[in-house]
């Protein structure tokens, strides 16, 4: 019986807890937590039904907890949720201090040649009558610049808009090239009849234009640095410290810049990853929408040695969508192919290398996942949408990811280690399933723990173990798990599993079938997410690997541990061979990006596309739409 139960737990491949009890994150409590002295317990309480006598646990009056019905459904711990996106509040800019208290009448300009210009300059007093709405940061920057009457107008000279304004407007109109929506920054030059000018109407229109364009420019700069939307308002799975953009000097710098359009455009990210996305976006938008799409029709798996009339389309698709490295390595195969239907060894080798590049099982067997990758996976329009979302999300991360970091891309089911600005290691990963999604955030790797204990999160105790424990209180004892109530070790059979579990902790000692395997790599965060080994190696052979409880399982944890510790795989093996639970701090904290990109460049700078396993891109698109709609209703 014990063997069967242990096998069942291994099959469950239990990983981390990322779910939330009531509203607070559930934290796995491990030996390392004890050593660090940061035992964080969830303070919310979940009450179960009537408590039988003779078991350890808190009691209500007359041996019950709130008189709950013993037949009531089992309690559940639910995870974070997705939200209806709420846009930033727009406020009216306080223009009351914008009028020049001294110069309120007509003032003649002087030309560069020293001649007086009869037409008066625009009167600043009309600035105070302009109506502009903006978010708090933009409003503050506008009030700071125009509230100082020593600052001249930026976009208006004499009685007309200047070349700076035209340059800025051209850059704003091209916002789509950097993944933004030009509708968010659209502005029209004021319509002024030069033949019959009404000075007051003209000045009102020009000062309104002056403030409107300044507001648009500031919004553009802010958006291109930090993104249009607040990721934390999308879902509880997004966790970012939103960037603060210093807008105060922007208008002064724009006024002094010899090429204001270039200055504004320069505020966009210029990391290699962002530039690769930008280049790909321009390329796809330049492609005719009627471009021929390669179709590969297979109604069953195509295995090495078999034949199919679709071989010609397969080779054609690989010539089109394969990487430059793939095309170079298999140039002979491409050149020699004469249109046959045999799935020959040279074409099998070509397909295997393509599968390996795309993170698929590299076995030469062509199924639907491989076909989808071969034909480009997405339509031109859907690729563009993924690129726009990816460019937005790239702005949530530091522009410079660092010379040494770990990138986990959940839709790709891959983890990459970069050192000296180059990718030095990559491996398959397993991430959270749709009901136990891995978060999107960044942190720093601090520790590698060998032969770890697994502290079972409350979410798993309640959602998965509790039904078994109510049927068999000895369940955890038989599995060899350690149970504590209020910090005291007890037998699983002595715990009242009909009572509250918030003072009950469960952990699995190090063993060959420990859920965390040989090691875990820690970057302490409120979501209890980390990278770790797993006894369930077969999961890495699957193409769809959203299968864990939220943490990130590594296909080659020893190699990743050696990389972050700056040591050898042999040294890691020695640490594990000791059989003792112990931790080693990394020599220097390493950034880790637990990311979610359905479009992202590989190490060669070629953008790859992935399935939106959690459906998150749709929520970003909804936030885009809500933002544009809110901004369009400014007045």
Steps between C-alpha positions, in 0.01 A plus 500: 500500500785736585661438162177581320452822692856615436463431133180697497673802648781474247244484224334813636838670453399751764700818476447844647200677638411825334140517607349733753306427815228764519709796373855438620769291326562149635862443601676167499692460828828317461814443704658795322217721618583393857870569449423843357263566787225621268223254574202671348167345587176575331287672759165436333303204630299245309255309714393149418202311633450326833812378683495142626636461855847373576690686226750785525356835388301806611144448614189711494231478766366149555775357282399680184633783290218741439247218489585423136316217330716183476349441157609842372729498193872485562666844526710623210788744477468709186772671303533855370250624244492715190348846529291733289765756417455839664677783320689785660291790625535805279484841666471854374832678496502805727558775244414789730868597545591478132420860397796736497421758773710763329485449124134465412480725195643478153878486484678543167745230401840570356622307199852350483591798279396740774186621326180535695218264410172682497294193595491468879609184677233281649369633830581270792194613692296256293696208650295543813182439300619174341345172617724195513457169679791270579616249756650634820865478388442675168284765665772567757765544228275735301426711806870518586607617156221742408459620856848652469437805282868517408455191282405587143248305299644185346287439192386849396712781360347835420148422391551150357616153592873449450719230345552341841127436520492344153794276585342390829166432332671281238662290772171462686326398176762225463437360849396164355862434398590460867190303591286790618164620367513826302137564602625561855710796382298629203486877467402739226659834422258788571297625206577869459386711205806711405283730286259597775671433829315565822793566735320384812360184338838431342682535832249284680543228239879521507528491879258208515714323239815583701369327812340213310822415317706527817261262675523253210879516490528441875254211482698348212828522689343351810337218304805408300710471816262320735221374274147617432336284762559405863566124500388463859149602394478209253505215748628376833759303304680818390740645757707802403629818657386743233775726372506867597574724201643845571295724273606834649791577260337363183345823368813705561713238325251482214516878457881498492541192281612562139285200395212464742346209312822300534526598866149376577558180303826439686309438821382162369691198632810408301584161647589226247179316584277804448674596178454146367128522574481843337679378187274197475192718540610728216573199279160342558313826443680541170391155381203488266203352683442270202836327544482131418462283810650153493255223590610161638213250519571198719221289644739290709856501630771484236790286619854457365514254213140558393385691193252781447409737218539779761879460509532767231303750711700403808830578328354823358379607843837431660672705229270788582470482879823329603776705661802613303708250699266219401512600134880515505544168681261323260579687179594173329166341589305797366705506181469124441126472560328428168138484608468139616254371761743287705567611858868424457776512765637835382156662523444333838826657623380837370169464681668387823722808506200723429307335786795553733520869407132546574508321836303201367578134557788438260403154376423566134135400546282766338175568683275803526733695732787462254277584204380815672860609562595421140228711343580794720241417764307821476347719235678821418238694698529281809879527492472879490267490798746282692784737417307804623418321826862386537632855447262625768607229742869560426449851639391353834843343543827690542612628160842348566443143617862481611809321375419198718145383559251216471199537271205262533248536220185316599332472155827360360534258795869591507759648737814678380817594689687804365853595594713782358199599293479162324275200540714222645238247608142416411268225612142385498282586797160406636288793618167533679185355353207722405348456846836560674658766282855619545524871573661763274762691699875549548719446802855398596644152551657475845539136604528144377365242745614140469298196605210729587202445721174579326272716712151419376298819441162536665342504155618145431425379852141619469427448130676169448604331823203575723253266325747214543576592860134500595471150359831383648664719769811280474551607139795734564659267758506224241664731248768603749395864512568706813204674664504781757220671689596833655865411446481159673562180310199269504378195316277562201244269656474719810404817311135592473466537124146629547632814672699802390834428333658843524709392800592169339818471291597204288833433335660219304857408605775465240469173310517352154134579441495840668284734292790744466756236401867565570505877529312824474615847397350774712414860420284585806167650397149530638371241254715211632627433148846360430683274255555137597568144397222243474468121503248525213751513215254378238321837500797660324436284194165666441454801275235654727662531841258710709467223756632613840342667802671828411872459553748447219640149460834476322599228255866537601501649851864407566617705202291801606624473861860484379443806281351722771756386760789543256623145552506167320233234459740262674505724807119510498495119490723489809268738686205274419689180583539612861132421546473786745264792473714812468505827312767697317465869425582616149818714493302789353124537470383428147192658339234249404213588268202268539349634182209445264575583135313341211751670269867531596836496318729199535875521550545571128257792516231314307154557647315179588129467572330285763153395604328723755463218751319712764314730262670805649557691176125545466489680836783730390307577180190584704707734716634669184146555373381638835797738517450637150129544561560688827759726343277574203230631735724757666272800459 
